[in-house]
Amino acid sequence: MTDQHDKIKRYLDEMCSQVKAREVHTDLRDELGNHIREMMLDKEQEGLTQEEAAEYAIEQMGDPAAVGKSMHRLHRHRMHWGLIIGLISLAIVSLFLMWIFTTNVADDRFQNFYNIQVFYTIIGMLFMCFFMFFDYRKWRRGTWWIYILLNTMLMINPMFSKNINGIYRYFEVHGFYLDLTTAAMWVLPTTCRRCNYDG
């Protein structure tokens, strides 16, 4: 029986080596492995030995490299070009409007707004690119801790950061401001989703 398990494992290993999205490897192994075992069981009931049943099932599955490539095409990361083009267009429009505003206002307080807008737009684009390719589900187990950390930072923030417009929701690090309230609100649905997933 061990030999048959080794054959199935080698087949699944070779198949998964063609699939770049590692997060789906476990599901593919479970699904295709169960399918192979079901075919083996059917053939064993017809009178084939375990060795013959394993060889038959693996042969029916087809070339593992070809199966893996088809699974890769099915599960590969897809670019949402409409969303990306829309976001880039909005960023360009906002930067253009900010440039018009800062070049037509004489007040020195507003002259630095354009540079700040460019900086935060670039940071936002980098974050967007990161989360397009990073599997956010890896953070699922830590979402409650992240939510608690953000709320703790919000409570102690008055001791470290100055108030902005009378509120202390912005955590400052070397001129970079993190809106703790908004960040916590974005993390909260993830903690609820994890409760539903675990339950």
Backbone as CSV, one residue per row, in Angstrom:
resi,resn,N_x,N_y,N_z,CA_x,CA_y,CA_z,C_x,C_y,C_z
1,MET,0.834,-1.208,0.000,0.000,0.000,0.000,0.870,1.260,0.000
2,THR,2.042,1.168,0.641,2.934,2.316,0.699,3.410,2.722,-0.684
3,ASP,3.685,1.724,-1.541,4.131,2.015,-2.900,3.084,2.801,-3.675
4,GLN,1.808,2.417,-3.479,0.735,3.121,-4.180,0.635,4.567,-3.693
5,HIS,0.769,4.733,-2.364,0.733,6.088,-1.806,1.886,6.920,-2.354
6,ASP,3.064,6.316,-2.497,4.227,7.031,-3.025,3.992,7.443,-4.471
7,LYS,3.368,6.564,-5.253,3.078,6.889,-6.653,2.112,8.067,-6.755
8,ILE,1.081,8.022,-5.926,0.108,9.124,-5.924,0.779,10.422,-5.484
9,LYS,1.616,10.321,-4.435,2.302,11.517,-3.924,3.225,12.109,-4.990
10,ARG,3.972,11.251,-5.691,4.871,11.750,-6.735,4.080,12.412,-7.862
11,TYR,2.950,11.800,-8.207,2.105,12.376,-9.257,1.616,13.771,-8.840
12,LEU,1.106,13.878,-7.608,0.579,15.156,-7.128,1.688,16.189,-6.968
13,ASP,2.890,15.743,-6.543,4.030,16.668,-6.413,4.399,17.260,-7.768
14,GLU,4.462,16.400,-8.781,4.823,16.875,-10.117,3.743,17.789,-10.674
15,MET,2.479,17.447,-10.408,1.381,18.284,-10.874,1.427,19.664,-10.204
16,CYS,1.613,19.668,-8.889,1.620,20.935,-8.141,2.826,21.798,-8.481
17,SER,3.916,21.183,-8.931,5.106,21.964,-9.280,4.838,22.898,-10.453
18,GLN,3.793,22.641,-11.225,3.436,23.480,-12.366,2.497,24.618,-11.980
19,VAL,1.935,24.545,-10.756,0.951,25.551,-10.310,1.664,26.571,-9.433
20,LYS,1.741,27.811,-9.886,2.477,28.849,-9.165,1.732,29.351,-7.927
21,ALA,0.403,29.275,-7.946,-0.392,29.753,-6.797,-0.336,28.703,-5.690
22,ARG,0.622,28.861,-4.774,0.843,27.856,-3.740,-0.341,27.696,-2.795
23,GLU,-1.160,28.729,-2.671,-2.270,28.661,-1.733,-3.324,27.642,-2.135
24,VAL,-3.312,27.213,-3.411,-4.317,26.229,-3.857,-3.754,24.811,-3.902
25,HIS,-2.468,24.638,-3.562,-1.855,23.307,-3.638,-2.573,22.290,-2.757
26,THR,-2.903,22.680,-1.529,-3.555,21.743,-0.602,-4.905,21.298,-1.148
27,ASP,-5.689,22.256,-1.649,-7.007,21.912,-2.200,-6.878,21.001,-3.418
28,LEU,-5.896,21.292,-4.271,-5.701,20.457,-5.459,-5.282,19.040,-5.076
29,ARG,-4.389,18.940,-4.087,-3.948,17.617,-3.631,-5.132,16.819,-3.087
30,ASP,-5.963,17.478,-2.276,-7.116,16.785,-1.689,-8.094,16.341,-2.778
31,GLU,-8.407,17.259,-3.682,-9.424,16.969,-4.702,-8.956,15.878,-5.670
32,LEU,-7.749,16.052,-6.234,-7.257,15.082,-7.217,-6.860,13.768,-6.553
33,GLY,-6.319,13.862,-5.316,-5.970,12.638,-4.589,-7.197,11.798,-4.293
34,ASN,-8.279,12.431,-3.886,-9.533,11.700,-3.628,-10.079,11.079,-4.919
35,HIS,-9.944,11.818,-6.018,-10.426,11.302,-7.306,-9.631,10.050,-7.712
36,ILE,-8.311,10.100,-7.512,-7.466,8.937,-7.829,-7.848,7.748,-6.963
37,ARG,-8.032,8.005,-5.663,-8.380,6.906,-4.744,-9.751,6.301,-5.072
38,GLU,-10.693,7.136,-5.493,-12.009,6.618,-5.885,-11.894,5.708,-7.106
39,MET,-11.090,6.121,-8.084,-10.887,5.274,-9.263,-10.192,3.971,-8.874
40,MET,-9.227,4.049,-7.957,-8.544,2.836,-7.496,-9.530,1.875,-6.833
41,LEU,-10.401,2.427,-5.972,-11.375,1.598,-5.266,-12.323,0.902,-6.240
42,ASP,-12.756,1.642,-7.277,-13.646,1.045,-8.283,-12.954,-0.117,-8.992
43,LYS,-11.687,0.066,-9.344,-10.968,-0.979,-10.066,-10.630,-2.166,-9.166
44,GLU,-10.380,-1.888,-7.885,-10.123,-2.991,-6.950,-11.378,-3.853,-6.785
45,GLN,-12.542,-3.205,-6.800,-13.792,-3.946,-6.699,-14.050,-4.776,-7.960
46,GLU,-13.447,-4.355,-9.069,-13.577,-5.124,-10.306,-12.583,-6.280,-10.373
47,GLY,-11.685,-6.347,-9.384,-10.763,-7.470,-9.326,-9.306,-7.129,-9.561
48,LEU,-8.962,-5.865,-9.826,-7.577,-5.492,-10.028,-6.845,-5.432,-8.699
49,THR,-5.545,-5.655,-8.736,-4.737,-5.513,-7.520,-4.554,-4.029,-7.232
50,GLN,-4.076,-3.711,-6.023,-3.850,-2.316,-5.663,-2.827,-1.670,-6.598
51,GLU,-1.792,-2.413,-6.943,-0.765,-1.900,-7.854,-1.372,-1.570,-9.212
52,GLU,-2.156,-2.502,-9.756,-2.778,-2.292,-11.062,-3.798,-1.154,-11.012
53,ALA,-4.544,-1.096,-9.910,-5.551,-0.037,-9.759,-4.884,1.334,-9.694
54,ALA,-3.749,1.420,-8.979,-3.024,2.693,-8.866,-2.490,3.124,-10.230
55,GLU,-1.904,2.189,-10.968,-1.371,2.510,-12.282,-2.485,2.949,-13.228
56,TYR,-3.632,2.261,-13.155,-4.761,2.625,-14.009,-5.251,4.044,-13.680
57,ALA,-5.429,4.323,-12.385,-5.963,5.630,-11.970,-5.031,6.760,-12.381
58,ILE,-3.719,6.558,-12.173,-2.751,7.594,-12.526,-2.699,7.791,-14.037
59,GLU,-2.822,6.687,-14.780,-2.820,6.783,-16.242,-4.047,7.542,-16.728
60,GLN,-5.190,7.317,-16.081,-6.421,8.001,-16.472,-6.361,9.500,-16.188
61,MET,-5.612,9.859,-15.167,-5.495,11.281,-14.825,-4.727,12.058,-15.887
62,GLY,-3.844,11.370,-16.598,-3.085,12.031,-17.650,-1.718,12.480,-17.167
63,ASP,-0.980,13.080,-18.078,0.375,13.555,-17.781,0.322,14.607,-16.667
64,PRO,1.065,14.406,-15.560,0.980,15.357,-14.434,1.414,16.768,-14.804
65,ALA,2.408,16.891,-15.696,2.849,18.225,-16.112,1.748,18.947,-16.878
66,ALA,1.068,18.208,-17.772,-0.013,18.821,-18.550,-1.192,19.195,-17.659
67,VAL,-1.521,18.291,-16.711,-2.615,18.584,-15.768,-2.250,19.795,-14.920
68,GLY,-0.981,19.844,-14.455,-0.531,20.969,-13.636,-0.602,22.287,-14.376
69,LYS,-0.227,22.282,-15.657,-0.284,23.515,-16.445,-1.718,23.993,-16.638
70,SER,-2.630,23.045,-16.834,-4.039,23.430,-16.975,-4.583,23.982,-15.661
71,MET,-4.152,23.392,-14.537,-4.566,23.906,-13.226,-3.970,25.287,-12.968
72,HIS,-2.738,25.500,-13.442,-2.101,26.814,-13.282,-2.883,27.886,-14.040
73,ARG,-3.288,27.567,-15.274,-4.079,28.530,-16.055,-5.407,28.836,-15.365
74,LEU,-5.953,27.834,-14.702,-7.248,27.998,-14.032,-7.130,28.840,-12.770
75,HIS,-6.012,28.674,-12.039,-5.867,29.309,-10.723,-4.856,30.451,-10.688
76,ARG,-4.330,30.844,-11.826,-3.319,31.899,-11.807,-3.957,33.242,-11.424
77,HIS,-3.104,34.142,-10.927,-3.580,35.470,-10.533,-3.995,36.245,-11.779
78,ARG,-5.164,36.824,-11.706,-5.660,37.603,-12.836,-5.622,39.085,-12.503
79,MET,-5.159,39.850,-13.451,-5.125,41.299,-13.289,-6.518,41.877,-13.539
80,HIS,-6.984,42.701,-12.621,-8.259,43.404,-12.799,-7.947,44.743,-13.469
81,TRP,-7.757,44.686,-14.788,-7.282,45.868,-15.502,-8.265,47.032,-15.420
82,GLY,-9.555,46.744,-15.424,-10.528,47.831,-15.322,-10.380,48.604,-14.023
83,LEU,-10.210,47.852,-12.914,-10.033,48.492,-11.612,-8.728,49.272,-11.554
84,ILE,-7.650,48.681,-12.088,-6.344,49.342,-12.052,-6.360,50.626,-12.873
85,ILE,-6.921,50.560,-14.091,-6.991,51.750,-14.942,-7.846,52.835,-14.296
86,GLY,-8.961,52.411,-13.646,-9.811,53.380,-12.959,-9.091,54.081,-11.820
87,LEU,-8.348,53.315,-11.019,-7.609,53.904,-9.901,-6.507,54.841,-10.383
88,ILE,-5.783,54.423,-11.415,-4.716,55.273,-11.948,-5.300,56.561,-12.518
89,SER,-6.443,56.452,-13.198,-7.095,57.641,-13.753,-7.505,58.612,-12.653
90,LEU,-8.098,58.064,-11.574,-8.483,58.920,-10.445,-7.275,59.579,-9.805
91,ALA,-6.169,58.825,-9.689,-4.949,59.380,-9.099,-4.408,60.517,-9.957
92,ILE,-4.405,60.335,-11.284,-3.910,61.385,-12.183,-4.779,62.633,-12.088
93,VAL,-6.104,62.442,-12.074,-7.019,63.587,-11.975,-6.809,64.332,-10.658
94,SER,-6.693,63.580,-9.556,-6.518,64.232,-8.248,-5.195,64.992,-8.184
95,LEU,-4.119,64.405,-8.742,-2.828,65.101,-8.754,-2.877,66.343,-9.641
96,PHE,-3.570,66.240,-10.759,-3.701,67.396,-11.659,-4.466,68.535,-10.981
97,LEU,-5.573,68.198,-10.315,-6.356,69.224,-9.621,-5.569,69.842,-8.472
98,MET,-4.792,69.025,-7.755,-3.975,69.551,-6.667,-2.885,70.471,-7.204
99,TRP,-2.322,70.107,-8.362,-1.289,70.952,-8.975,-1.875,72.311,-9.371
100,ILE,-3.085,72.299,-9.960,-3.745,73.559,-10.326,-3.983,74.408,-9.080
101,PHE,-4.442,73.753,-8.007,-4.743,74.478,-6.769,-3.486,75.126,-6.189
102,THR,-2.411,74.343,-6.076,-1.198,74.869,-5.426,-0.496,75.931,-6.266
103,THR,-0.617,75.856,-7.593,0.036,76.875,-8.437,-0.758,78.177,-8.515
104,ASN,-2.010,78.161,-8.071,-2.847,79.361,-8.147,-3.185,79.945,-6.784
105,VAL,-2.591,79.388,-5.715,-2.833,79.912,-4.373,-1.536,80.508,-3.852
106,ALA,-1.617,81.735,-3.375,-0.411,82.432,-2.915,-0.025,82.062,-1.494
107,ASP,-0.966,81.533,-0.723,-0.711,81.212,0.683,0.362,80.117,0.775
108,ASP,1.433,80.410,1.518,2.546,79.460,1.652,2.141,78.154,2.320
109,ARG,1.101,78.190,3.132,0.683,76.976,3.846,0.260,75.866,2.890
110,PHE,-0.180,76.239,1.690,-0.705,75.250,0.755,0.309,74.827,-0.314
111,GLN,1.489,75.432,-0.301,2.447,75.159,-1.372,3.000,73.730,-1.322
112,ASN,3.023,73.148,-0.144,3.595,71.807,0.003,2.561,70.694,-0.200
113,PHE,1.292,71.068,-0.399,0.230,70.076,-0.514,0.449,69.131,-1.698
114,TYR,0.938,69.681,-2.821,1.107,68.847,-4.011,2.138,67.737,-3.773
115,ASN,3.270,68.091,-3.151,4.302,67.093,-2.864,3.782,66.007,-1.919
116,ILE,2.992,66.429,-0.937,2.409,65.466,0.001,1.448,64.534,-0.732
117,GLN,0.638,65.112,-1.638,-0.319,64.304,-2.399,0.412,63.284,-3.272
118,VAL,1.490,63.682,-3.913,2.275,62.768,-4.750,2.838,61.639,-3.899
119,PHE,3.387,61.995,-2.730,3.987,60.997,-1.842,2.962,59.943,-1.428
120,TYR,1.795,60.393,-0.959,0.781,59.445,-0.489,0.164,58.643,-1.642
121,THR,0.102,59.233,-2.832,-0.398,58.488,-3.990,0.550,57.347,-4.333
122,ILE,1.854,57.619,-4.313,2.852,56.578,-4.592,2.785,55.479,-3.534
123,ILE,2.685,55.872,-2.257,2.580,54.882,-1.172,1.338,54.013,-1.373
124,GLY,0.222,54.650,-1.724,-1.018,53.904,-1.941,-0.904,52.920,-3.098
125,MET,-0.251,53.331,-4.185,-0.063,52.442,-5.332,0.819,51.257,-4.968
126,LEU,1.873,51.515,-4.180,2.757,50.425,-3.760,2.012,49.421,-2.891
127,PHE,1.185,49.925,-1.966,0.379,49.031,-1.132,-0.590,48.218,-1.987
128,MET,-1.195,48.855,-2.978,-2.135,48.159,-3.849,-1.435,47.033,-4.603
129,CYS,-0.243,47.313,-5.143,0.517,46.285,-5.861,0.900,45.139,-4.930
130,PHE,1.275,45.472,-3.691,1.653,44.435,-2.726,0.484,43.491,-2.457
131,PHE,-0.689,44.049,-2.201,-1.836,43.217,-1.844,-2.450,42.513,-3.054
132,MET,-2.081,42.930,-4.266,-2.548,42.212,-5.447,-1.896,40.838,-5.541
133,PHE,-0.651,40.733,-5.062,0.094,39.487,-5.206,0.299,38.751,-3.890
134,PHE,0.085,39.423,-2.760,0.266,38.782,-1.463,-1.026,38.078,-1.056
135,ASP,-0.902,36.851,-0.585,-2.080,36.102,-0.138,-2.476,36.596,1.256
136,TYR,-3.488,37.460,1.307,-3.897,38.071,2.572,-4.411,37.043,3.571
137,ARG,-4.796,35.842,3.093,-5.329,34.824,3.999,-4.284,34.342,4.998
138,LYS,-3.000,34.603,4.695,-1.946,34.219,5.629,-2.035,35.020,6.921
139,TRP,-2.689,36.187,6.868,-2.855,37.021,8.055,-4.123,36.689,8.834
140,ARG,-4.892,35.699,8.350,-6.199,35.424,8.949,-6.100,35.126,10.435
141,ARG,-5.104,34.326,10.825,-4.983,33.945,12.234,-4.620,35.128,13.133
142,GLY,-4.030,36.161,12.560,-3.591,37.291,13.383,-4.491,38.502,13.325
143,THR,-5.654,38.385,12.675,-6.485,39.573,12.489,-6.995,40.160,13.804
144,TRP,-7.370,39.294,14.752,-7.844,39.808,16.042,-6.732,40.563,16.761
145,TRP,-5.508,40.021,16.689,-4.384,40.685,17.364,-4.073,42.030,16.702
146,ILE,-4.185,42.081,15.371,-3.956,43.348,14.666,-5.027,44.369,15.068
147,TYR,-6.276,43.904,15.167,-7.375,44.798,15.562,-7.166,45.324,16.989
148,ILE,-6.775,44.449,17.913,-6.520,44.851,19.293,-5.342,45.822,19.361
149,LEU,-4.281,45.553,18.569,-3.113,46.437,18.540,-3.488,47.836,18.063
150,LEU,-4.277,47.920,16.999,-4.674,49.227,16.479,-5.505,50.009,17.490
151,ASN,-6.413,49.326,18.175,-7.233,50.016,19.174,-6.419,50.421,20.399
152,THR,-5.437,49.603,20.783,-4.544,49.966,21.885,-3.727,51.198,21.511
153,MET,-3.210,51.214,20.272,-2.467,52.386,19.791,-3.347,53.624,19.791
154,LEU,-4.624,53.443,19.452,-5.550,54.573,19.431,-5.747,55.144,20.831
155,MET,-5.771,54.256,21.849,-5.980,54.724,23.224,-4.758,55.452,23.787
156,ILE,-3.562,54.971,23.429,-2.347,55.596,23.986,-1.767,56.660,23.057
157,ASN,-2.378,56.845,21.897,-1.853,57.792,20.911,-1.715,59.223,21.436
158,PRO,-2.632,59.732,22.303,-2.475,61.108,22.795,-1.152,61.358,23.518
159,MET,-0.511,60.286,24.011,0.767,60.463,24.712,1.929,60.629,23.740
160,PHE,1.737,60.251,22.475,2.854,60.247,21.534,2.674,61.199,20.356
161,SER,1.441,61.418,19.938,1.197,62.222,18.740,0.416,63.479,19.094
162,LYS,0.643,64.512,18.305,-0.108,65.747,18.507,-1.506,65.617,17.895
163,ASN,-2.417,66.410,18.408,-3.777,66.328,17.865,-3.853,67.083,16.542
164,ILE,-4.693,66.570,15.668,-4.934,67.199,14.372,-6.418,67.494,14.299
165,ASN,-6.743,68.772,14.216,-8.142,69.223,14.221,-8.869,68.756,15.491
166,GLY,-8.131,68.692,16.594,-8.737,68.349,17.882,-8.903,66.864,18.134
167,ILE,-8.371,66.003,17.269,-8.507,64.561,17.463,-7.134,63.895,17.441
168,TYR,-7.071,62.701,18.041,-5.802,61.972,18.158,-5.844,60.629,17.418
169,ARG,-6.550,60.577,16.316,-6.687,59.311,15.603,-5.522,59.030,14.664
170,TYR,-4.635,60.012,14.448,-3.531,59.848,13.517,-2.230,59.566,14.275
171,PHE,-1.620,58.433,13.953,-0.343,58.049,14.558,0.780,58.515,13.636
172,GLU,1.693,59.330,14.185,2.732,59.950,13.364,4.071,59.232,13.535
173,VAL,4.702,58.911,12.402,6.055,58.338,12.403,6.862,59.074,11.338
174,HIS,7.747,59.966,11.779,8.633,60.712,10.875,7.866,61.387,9.742
175,GLY,6.804,62.070,10.073,6.026,62.791,9.079,4.997,61.957,8.338
176,PHE,4.966,60.645,8.610,3.969,59.772,7.986,2.848,59.527,8.993
177,TYR,1.602,59.719,8.571,0.459,59.597,9.464,-0.366,58.364,9.117
178,LEU,-0.666,57.571,10.141,-1.539,56.407,9.977,-2.856,56.690,10.678
179,ASP,-3.946,56.613,9.939,-5.277,56.826,10.511,-5.696,55.533,11.215
180,LEU,-5.525,55.489,12.530,-5.774,54.278,13.307,-7.241,53.865,13.273
181,THR,-8.141,54.830,13.332,-9.570,54.513,13.335,-9.980,53.844,12.032
182,THR,-9.566,54.418,10.908,-9.908,53.840,9.608,-9.274,52.466,9.426
183,ALA,-8.013,52.322,9.852,-7.316,51.033,9.724,-8.039,49.954,10.527
184,ALA,-8.455,50.300,11.753,-9.166,49.326,12.591,-10.506,48.939,11.970
185,MET,-11.182,49.919,11.348,-12.467,49.622,10.709,-12.300,48.673,9.528
186,TRP,-11.152,48.762,8.812,-10.905,47.863,7.693,-10.553,46.466,8.174
187,VAL,-9.894,46.367,9.329,-9.483,45.059,9.846,-10.670,44.320,10.471
188,LEU,-11.615,45.059,11.079,-12.730,44.438,11.798,-13.539,43.448,10.951
189,PRO,-13.934,43.772,9.715,-14.681,42.769,8.922,-13.882,41.484,8.695
190,THR,-12.552,41.600,8.634,-11.720,40.411,8.451,-11.794,39.506,9.669
191,THR,-11.851,40.084,10.891,-11.966,39.279,12.098,-13.319,38.577,12.121
192,CYS,-14.370,39.269,11.693,-15.694,38.641,11.655,-15.741,37.529,10.628
193,ARG,-15.103,37.738,9.473,-15.043,36.719,8.420,-14.309,35.495,8.938
194,ARG,-13.255,35.710,9.743,-12.521,34.572,10.296,-13.380,33.786,11.261
195,CYS,-14.232,34.488,12.083,-15.134,33.785,13.007,-16.091,32.897,12.222
196,ASN,-16.648,33.436,11.106,-17.563,32.645,10.294,-16.854,31.479,9.646
197,TYR,-15.599,31.699,9.241,-14.837,30.636,8.578,-14.531,29.513,9.554
198,ASP,-14.103,29.889,10.781,-13.751,28.882,11.764,-14.964,28.138,12.291
199,GLY,-16.116,28.842,12.349,-17.300,28.231,12.914,-18.003,27.324,11.951
